[in-house]
Amino acid sequence: MRNMPEIVLHHQFDMSIPEHINIHIGKQTIKVKVIISSKLNTGANYCFIPPSTAHKLSIPSGNYLVYKYDLLNLYIGPIIAVLTAGNNKRPYPVGRQARLYKELSSQAGKQGVFLYFFNPEGYRINHSAIRGYRYDEKGNRHTDYFPFPNIVYNRVLYRSIERQPFIQSILNSFIKDPQVFLFNTRFLNKWEVNRELSQGVGKVYLPDTKRYNPDNLRTFLETYPEVFLKPINNSKGQGIIKIVNLGNGTYTLARAEWKNIMPLKFNSLEAVNKYLRQNKISLRHYIVQQGIQLATYNGRVFDLRTQYQKNRQGNWILTGVGARVAGNNRFVTHIPNGGYLANYSDIIKQVFPSSDAQLSIDRELHKIGQTIPPLLEHQLGINLGILSFDIGIDKQGRIRILEINSKPASFDEDDIRGNHLKHLVDYFIYAAS
């Protein structure tokens, strides 16, 4: 057949490949002529798509993974589209976000996966292509129309944007499309996470938590020496309030965002509630939570940021643990609120010198990854591929889950970020197969 598109196969397949075969890329299917070559050094189950064929498919020329095949079909890629939406004044990422996207693109390319990014404006329901951008091997950005994907990774970075009707219509169209797999479907909130985990094996890891109301706040302050008020939908420590019962009817109150401000002192719980009302804090969107007496490092509280994600076999694994230490006289460890990075192993060895205690903490972190993410996924009925946990350790070495995030920011630790990207691309391949 004249002018038929061609592909070049590295000849290590476990079956005889016919001269003409259908190739599937995203939702596209075309018939191609197969050229067998043993000169490619990319390994088994890869193919080379030359420029003329790549042009027809709206993808760059290069080596691609054949992730599934039979006597009549080769499934190539897969094609991944990352849905992004952030500051409308910046249609393209900058700084750390741009670095992460370039690193993800590079890792995908190394594994023969084609990945591109798109903003909501680049998508139209029922269209066969999406306008987006990709990064080449040099980190240069290219804008174009790309094929409809096999996998959509939801990386909308703000809850307020994800809740917009336009974004919801896009996400729902992917959910309803049987040919597309959408994962990390949406943000989680603190109350639903607590509600679902408290009914199963996760209960042992949770601080006592209720929806906020004045009666619950009073009960908690009568039961625990300190409590936290946390907004259900915020992250990164935003909006957290700490209230301490000093006894004799006196209380102190501090807010996470305060820097170099001493806690306020009140002579009654009614005065505390009056302050909260006067400052227009929308407490109907808060939880009240038991304060944990966290272990300290050099006199400062710390917690662990752990990341769990699915691997090439679709199993949840622990891909990294970092430590975050609170700033001086601060009660949250998030870096925007004055916290700083520290090495997990160094901190654990100093704070818990016993090797038995260290092994116990490590075992619990792995156990959490094997039990909690699958439970959440099942209970909430959504696809989750990546979760980060903020985990506290009390002075006795017991683990407490403080927060779970389905849209984690990237780790600053290079080794953890590298593991994350490798496993993420592996999971793309698993989900498409």
Secondary structure, 3 states (H helix, E strand, C coil): CCCCCEEEEECCCCCCCCCEEEEEECCEEEEEEEEEECCCCCCCCEEEECHHHHHHHCCCCEEEEEEEECCCEEEECCEEEEEEECCCCCCCCCHHHHHHHHHHHHHHHHCCCEEEEECHHHCCCCCCEEEEEEECCCCCEEEEEEECCCEEEEEECCHHHHCCHHHHHHHHHHHHCCCCEEECCCCCCHHHHHHHHCCCHHHHHCCCEEECCHHHHHHHHHHCCEEEEEECCCCCCCCCEEEEEEECCEEEEEECCCCCCCCEEECCHHHHHHHHHHCCCCHHHEEEEECCCECEECCEEEEEEEEEEECCCCCEEEEEEEEEECCCCCCCCCHHHCCEEECHHHHHHHHCCCHHHHHHHHHHHHHHHHHHHHHHHHHHCCCCCEEEEEEEEECCCCEEEEEEECCCCCCCCHHHHHHHHHHHHHHHHHHHC
